[in-house]
């Protein structure tokens, strides 16, 4: 198994290219199930989750070719409707095939994803919404068996909680349903917006895009034709590199970003004292003479993203005072705290609230990545720790960060990928 070895203390400088957004690409790959003919999806990040989704589509009978950062997918011969446990357990986002498969074939069998390191993560809201659209759902032997032999029908859905993949699943199901579907309390994340915009540009009228109320006019199982699309930049990868600049107090430029997706992250960094130069598709972070402590509560977009909580916790360790970080979305998303503590961090936890003592003297240690974003937080801490840190279980990182050690090394970090 691979691990990362990082020597702390190096300043960073230079430019880094931000990849396409994993969380935007995954629903777009699932959307290929709604299409006929070839669909070319560009700016795909070369990360494991994307390969897993392509493998899942292939297992279902789709064909694809992958070249540079584009995949061309054809689902004309897709003839299986079972998303198997072996794939779903590797990547929860496989659940995104549920809505499209059911809408196109009138039935499907998708393995239940189960819990994960950051919490229980149920899919009850996805299932309840599909039932309102006329699906019959049964859970048998760990699988969701969904059927709607006469097709899905438009319905009014009120999500009890804002759910990103839940909204995406229902938008895709509604695209091929009969009649109009209204989603109230829809997610507004840029990844949801991109999916809606693409559908809207290719024959599915969607009103309210970017708001929490969507109205989708279904096409009653008439498949779509979408020749080519490009995935939006990854706001979480961008935010993570901004934190790398911030924690090492370096000047870094990120290229191929969309700042409008980064507002809550930039505002928090400005509160901490960092300055920025914004250009059309790039952003430069500049050092802060004094790092001010922060208060953060994670919430749905446009609020502060839970996917940046761990990285900001690492950064808060360098602040001049005590920061408070509240995790409101996932009950168990503080697994990185005990690993950061092994490096000398002083963080106390009270349910969903972490109190982070600044001015930390971190030292290198062997630490274990617990989930995708937590892995980056450990790398950030390692960049400023005294001595050598080895981050193990980096398969978590490989799920979602594009060649992270290569990008950081190019910026001047002393980081190597090694095998156990
Ligand atoms: C997506 C992102 C993930 C991000 C999360 C929150 C993808 C592939 N993943 O995950 O990176 O951390 O949004 O921004 O886009 N919930 C229920 N029942 C459901 C569905 C969700 O109770 O049926 C709860 C969850 O447990 C959680 C909250 O709703 O507390 C939000 O989860 P959700 O937005 O669904 O997360 P994902 O879509 O899985």
Boltz pocket constraint, residues with backbone or C-beta under 6 A from the ligand:
constraints:
  - pocket:
      binder: B
      contacts: [[A, 22], [A, 23], [A, 26], [A, 93], [A, 119], [A, 120], [A, 121], [A, 122], [A, 123], [A, 124], [A, 125], [A, 126], [A, 127], [A, 161], [A, 162], [A, 163], [A, 164], [A, 165], [A, 166], [A, 191], [A, 299], [A, 306], [A, 307], [A, 328], [A, 329], [A, 330]]
      max_distance: 6.0
